[in-house]
Amino acid sequence: MKRSQQSFDEESERKYIALTASVNKLYCAILPDQEAVKISELSALFNVIADKIRALSPEADITEVMGKVDKLLDDLIEAKGYVIRDKRGPYGTYNVNLN
């Protein structure tokens, strides 16, 4: 199965970002142990590279999906008018318990 260069790059980016998240979890898990100091610079480097990858990745265009969601919600949710019930007693007074 032949993969295009673009799909390989996208897959590599996703894997790298996932691995960076794992490194961050492990780093935070060993804090405040002094051993964490040994890998803090490496962890920071991984984060900087992951941030650069995210910055270079194009933003996803979700306008079409959002339009479909809006239409679906409009079709499924109907607003009903407010019903105001008359709570007055037989002589035009409100039912008030004076006890």
Secondary structure, 3 states (H helix, E strand, C coil): CCCCHHHHHHHHHHHHHHHHHHHHHHHHHHCCCCHHHHHHHHHHHHHHHHHHHHHHCCCCCCHHHHHHHHHHHHHHCCCCCCCCCCCECCCCCECCCCC
